Amino acid sequence: MGRLLAAIYDPFMAATERACLQQWRAALLADVAGRVLEIGAGTGQSLAHYPAAVQRLVLAEPDRSMRARLAKRIPAALVGRVEIIDSPGEHLPFAADSFDVVVSSLVLCTVPDPEATLAEVVRVLAPGGRLIFLEHVADDERPDRLRWQTRLEPLWKRLAGGCHLTRRTHETITAAGLQLEQLERASMRKANPLTRRSIRGVARKPS
Ligand SMILES: C[S@@+](CC[C@H](N)C(=O)[O-])C[C@H]1O[C@@H](n2cnc3c(N)ncnc32)[C@H](O)[C@@H]1O
């Protein structure tokens, strides 16, 4: 994403975080416990919501400027249990079955290869482990908006660090072999209309 995008990310997202994202992050992470991996952790917008039951939290983030911001945001309650690593979702440096939970928020829109990333998520999750996701997606409920998403995606990708507007991420999640247990669709209030359609929920690796 680079220094500029890392610097403007939080101010750019502030209204949406206040309007809905912080509430959604808190609800999604409320019962997270054990060994947890967050991919594309960004500036650490989810960090405040990890419960004390988390034993180990690995924050994988390939962008150096994002990692610098992340390091400054580790909550005092988690110090000593958090590790920040330089790693893309497509190549996770962990053995199979290493984590109880993987968290992905607003990341599967950006990774160059979502199928490879989800294959890695499935590999590192223990049997019965959960992927917790919160993503913006193609607006299939609004054909007018979907047309604009499709038209503007090439430009948007260049301006927004590789972010795609028309991915159907819930389909990619199930195609990877994860079982959807919870799926909520909502409009991300205060977000740009191009990124407003969102999905969030839980998908489980079969035992
Ligand atoms: C839109 S930001 C979301 C940040 C954070 N997860 C959040 O919820 O605010 C997308 C993040 O994905 C990261 N990213 C880009 N390519 C990636 C990849 N191949 N694997 C994992 N993360 C990636 C970016 O560096 C950036 O931090």
The ligand as an ORCA input file, in Angstrom:
! r2SCAN-3c Opt
* xyz 0 1
  C      -8.047     -2.285      3.145
  S      -6.686     -2.743      4.142
  C      -7.499     -3.515      5.546
  C      -6.686     -3.449      6.802
  C      -7.307     -4.086      8.038
  N      -7.460     -5.513      7.903
  C      -8.625     -3.466      8.412
  O      -9.600     -4.187      8.637
  O      -8.677     -2.230      8.541
  C      -6.008     -4.125      3.246
  C      -4.773     -4.702      3.876
  O      -4.379     -5.875      3.160
  C      -2.975     -5.862      3.071
  N      -2.536     -6.726      1.967
  C      -2.209     -6.375      0.709
  N      -1.826     -7.456      0.016
  C      -1.915     -8.510      0.848
  C      -1.631     -9.896      0.731
  N      -1.217    -10.428     -0.428
  N      -1.820    -10.667      1.825
  C      -2.273    -10.148      2.983
  N      -2.561     -8.848      3.165
  C      -2.379     -8.041      2.105
  C      -2.629     -4.404      2.882
  O      -1.277     -4.131      3.146
  C      -3.579     -3.752      3.862
  O      -3.021     -3.668      5.134
*
